[in-house]
Amino acid sequence: MAYLTEKLGPAIGFRSAAGEAAVSTNVPAIKTRGVAAGAKVRGKGAHAGTFLYGLPLIGLFFLSWEIAPRLGWLNRIFFPPLSEVLIAWWALLASGVLVEHIGISLQRAAIGFALGVVVAIPLGLLMGRYALFEKVSDLLVQTLRNTSQFALLPVFILLLGIGEESKVAITFYSSVFFLLVNTISGVKSVDPLLIKAARSMGTSDFDLFRKVILPASIPSIVAGARLAVKSSLFAVIGAEMLAAKSGLGFLIQNSQLMMETADMYAGILTLTVIGLTVNYLLVWFERWATAWKGQSESSLI
């Protein structure tokens, strides 16, 4: 940890003043830095290779999508060729309709996800750190976590109406528990020696959370965020299909009812691209936030 390294630096320097001890201490450090740098480069290359290796298969999938309806293997009315879907997508984009629906759906999902972050991360840090607090609150958390968000959608609509509030509420409910559980897991996986070392230097509880526990928990928190984003998008699309007059969910559902299947698949593809983009952004954030580890262990998928 950068914080502990900074604090323990003077002690290491004091020991290294003994001549031979300095040489024996510094040489492994140089080797360690070299190994870490090499591992970081190899990690980036591996992720790039994984992405490139996957391109032929995704290309084959899109090619099959184009050919199968044209050869009559699939009914073109219900499954149009990819080229027709892309033409419909461009028409929706040029008219501004698609952009409007995207903005509305992303706004709903982003507000619910942000509320989930504000609630779940502090609560997860407390539950993961203090055993008594976890014992008291775990039963309620597990009860709510195992209640389907879609089963509660009618409740949210009855309490909050069919406006924006109910859609934000269902999005928040869908994301908060992924963040909470992964934050708790991240806190519990922090090396106890790091905590003891920080405590031995008189670190306060606040600084312990801020400088030791939270940085060490970031990989787990980001993993939860990736799941939470996906769940948020699913929830807002489901809510828009049931009770909305705008958003990507409404576009997909309305296109299906009007038998405009090319528009329907255009909306589905748009949703897929949004999910992939957000996923990559979170992976990048995890790499940036865990740069002190010397390598990235996360996957792009």
N, C-alpha and C positions, 0 to 999 in steps of 0.2 A: 504494500500500500504506500502511496506517495506520502501520506501523512505520517505513518510510522517510520518510513525511511528518513524523513526530515528530522523527526524527533530523535531517532537513534543514531543519526549521523555523527554527532560529537563523540558519542561513546565508541563508535567504530574507529574514528580518527585517533582517539586516545590510545587505543590498543595498537593501532598501526604504527605508532611512534617507536616501537621496539625493534626496528631494523628488519631482521629476517621475517618477523611476523607481518610486516607491511607487504613484503614481496609475496608471501604465501597467501595474504588476504586479497591483494589486488589482482593477481593473475587469474584466479577463478572468476573474479568479477568480470574481467575482460572477456573471458571465454563465454561466460553466461550471457553477456550482452550480445556477443556474436551469434550464439545459438538462438537467442530470442529474436534477433533481427532476421536470421535465416528462416526461422519458423514463421515469422510474420509474412515474409515474401512468399514462402511456399503456401501459406494459408490463402493468400490472395490469388495465387495461381490456381490453386485447387478449386476455389469458388468460381473463377472465370472458366476453368475447364469444365466444371459441372454444368454451367449454363450453356456453353458451346456444344457439349455432348448431347444436350437435350433438344437442340434445334432441329435435327433431322426428324425426330419422332413427332414433334409438334407440327413440322412441315408436312409430314405424311398424314397427320390427322386432318389438317386443313385441305389437303389435296383430296382425301377421301370424301370430305364434306362437299367439295365441289363436284366430284365425279358421280357419287352414288345417286343423287337425285336426277342427274341428267341421263343416267343409264336406266332409270326406272326402278332401282333397288329400293328407293324411298319415295314416298309420295311428295311431289314438289309442292303441293298445296300446304302440307303440314311441315315439310322440311325443305325449304328452298335452298338452292345452291349458295355457296358462300359469296360468290360474286354479286348475287341479287341482294344478299344481306348487307354487303358493303355499300352497294348503291343506295339502299334504303337508309343506312347509317349516315352516309354523306348528305342525303337530302334532309334528314332530321337535323343534322349539325348545321347545314347552311341556312335552314329556316330559323334557327335559334331555339327551336322547341327542345332539342336534346340538351343544350346547355342549360336551359331553364330548369328542366327536371333534375339534371345532375346537381346543380347548385342547391336546390331545395333538399334533395336527399342527403347530400354531404353536410349541409348545415344541421339537419336533424341528428345525423349520426355523430357529428363532431361534438355537438353540445352534450349529448348523452355520454359519449366516451370521456369527454373532459370532466364531467361530473363524477364519472366512475373513478378516474385518476385521483381527483381531489379527495374522495371518500376512501377508496380502497388502499392506497399506498400508506397513508398515515395509520389507518386501522391495522393493516397487515404488519407494519413495523412494530406496533404495540403488541399485537397478538403473538408475533414470532419471538419477541424479546421477553415478554413477561408471561410466565406460565399460568399464573393465577388469572390474569385477564383473559387468556385464551380459554381456560376451563369454564369461566363464567359465560363467555359470549359464543363459544363454539357451537352449542346446540342450536341457538337461534340462527346463526349463520348457515349451518348445514341444512336446517329446515327450509330456509328461504332459497338456498342454492339449489336444492333438489326439487323446487317447484317450477314447472315449466313457465317460461316467460309468455308463451303464446296462450297458455291456459289463463294467465292473468290479464291478457289484453282486454277482454270484456270488462274486467274490474277497473282497469285504468280508464277505459272509455266512459264507464258509468260515473267514476269519480271526477275525471278531468275533462270529459267531453271528447268530441271528435277532432278537436283542433290540434295545435302543435304540442300542447303539454302532454297529451297521452302518448304521442309518438316519441317524444324525448324521454318520457318515463320508461317506456318499454326498451328503448335503446340503452338507457342507463342500467336498467335491471339486467340486461343481457351481457353487459361488459364488466360490471363491477366484480363479479365473483371470480372470473378468470384472473383479474388483476390481484384480487385479495389473496387467493390461494397461492399464486406464484410468488407474491411478496412474502407471505409467511414462510414458504419453502426456502426462498432466498435468504431470509434472515436466519433461519435455523441451520443453513448450510455454511454460514460464516465460520471460519476456523476459530475455535475457542482461544487458541494461542494469540491471535491478533487482538481479541478483546481483552485478554489478560495483560498483554503488553501495553495496550492503551490505558487500562485501569492502573497499572503500576506507575504510569507517568502522571497520574492525577487527572485524567481526562473526565470531564463532566458527562452526564448522560446525553445532553444535547449534542456536544461535540462527538461523542461516541457514535451516535446515530448519523450525524452529518458527514463525518470524516472516515469512518471505518465500516459501519454496518451497511449504510445505503450504497456506497460505491461497490462493496463486495456483492451486494444483492442485485445490482443492475442487470446482469445477464438473465437472471430468473424473472425479474420484473418485465424486461423487454419481451421475453418469451410469452409471458402472460398478456402483454399488450398486443402482440401479434394475434393471439387467439381472440382477445377482446374486440379488436378492430373488425375481424371477420364476423364475430357474433353480432356486433353492432350493425354492420351492413345487412346481415341476414334479417335482423329484427326490424330494422326500419323498412326494408323492402316488404316484409310480411305485413307490417302495419299499414303500409301504403296500399297494398293489394286489397286489404279488407275495408279500410275506412279512410280514403283520401281522394282528392281530385288533382293531385300533383305529385311529382317525384318519379323516380325510375320504376318503383313498384307499380304505381298507377299506370305508367306508360306500358309496361309489360302486360299487365292484366287487361287493360283496355284494348291493346292491340290483339290479344288473344280472343277477346270477346267479339271484336270486329273482323276477325279472320285476316288481319293484316300481319301475317306470320313473319314476313321479312322485318317489319318494324319490331316485332316481339324479340326476335333473335338479335337485332341490333342493340336493343336495350340490355339483353343478357350479356352480350359481348362487352358492352360499355361497363357494366358492373364488374365483370371479370378483370378488365384492364385496371379499373380503379383499385380493386382489391390487391392485384399484383403490385401496383405502384406504391401503395401504402405499405405493403409488406417489405419491399426493397428499401423504402425510406427508414423503416424501423430497424432493419438489419444494419444499414449504414449508421444509424444512431447508436446501436449497440457497439459496433466497432469503435466509433469515436469515443464513447463513454468508457470503454474498457481498454483503451490504448495502453494503460499501465500494465496490463497483463503480458504485453509483448507479442500477442498473437490473437487472432479471431477464431473462435470455435463455433460460431453460429453457421447455420445453413441458410441458403438463399430461398429455400422453399419451406 
